[in-house]
Amino acid sequence: MGQELKLQWMPNNGSKSGEVTGTIILIYEADLTKALDTLRHEFIEYLLTQDLVAPYKRLINKLISLFEEEMYDRKEELVERLEELAR
């Protein structure tokens, strides 16, 4: 769980304390205690996202795929009808 993650500590004065980009947890807090708190937060959020958001992404991607197949079939049927009319 989370073994794929890498950590980068890049202290700065930006508006974010940290974020996950792909499989990298970026920590921006300069203070060590705050940085560790941010690391815990980002790690937990990453795990929850994987468990809660990923299934929705798979569902939506499947729906898009099915829709594209349906539209392709309809287009092919229409092309065949127009070909018959053009004869």
N, C-alpha and C positions, 0 to 999 in steps of 0.2 A: 504494500500500500504506500504509494508515493515514492517508490525507489527510483522512478524515472525522473524525478525532479532534481534540478541543480539549484544552487543558491549563489546569488551575487549580492554582496553588500556594497552599495554605492551611495555613501552618505552625501546628502545635498540639502538645500533649503527649499526644495520645491513644495508644492501643495499636497503631494501624495506621500504617505508613509511607506507604502509598498504596493506591489502588484504582482500578478502572475502573468507572464507572457509565454505562451506555449508551455514548455516544461521547465521554465526558469522562474524561480521566485526572486524578485528584485526587492531589496530592502533599502530604503532611502534614509531612514532615521540614523542620525549620527550618534545619539545616546544609546549605549549598549542595552540598557534595560528596555527602553522603548523599541529598539530594534528586535529584541527577542520577543516582546509582546506582538509586534507586527508580524514576525515570522510565524508565530503560533496562529495568529488570525488568518494570514494568507494561506497557510497549510491547510487549516480546517476548511476554509472557504473553497480551496481547490478540491479537496475530497468531496465536499458536498456537491459542488458543481458536477464532478464526475458522476456521482450517484443520482443526482436529481435532474440535472439539465441534459446530460448526454442522451437519456432515453427519449426526450422530446425532440432532440436534434435528429436522432435516428428515425423517429416517426415522421417528422416533417420531410426528411430526405426521401423516405419511402413514398410518401404521398406525392411529392414532386415527380418522382420516377414513374409512378402509376399514371399521373396526369399526362406526362410527356408521352407515354405509350398510347394512351387514349387519343391524344391529339394527333399523333402520327397515324394511327389507324383511321381516324376520321378523315384526315387529309388524303390518305391513299384512296379511300372510298370515293371521295369527292373528285379526285383526279381521274379515277376510272369512269365515273359518271360523265364528266366533261369530255373525256376521250370518246365515249359513245355518242354524245351529242355532236361532236365535231366530225363524225364519219358521214 
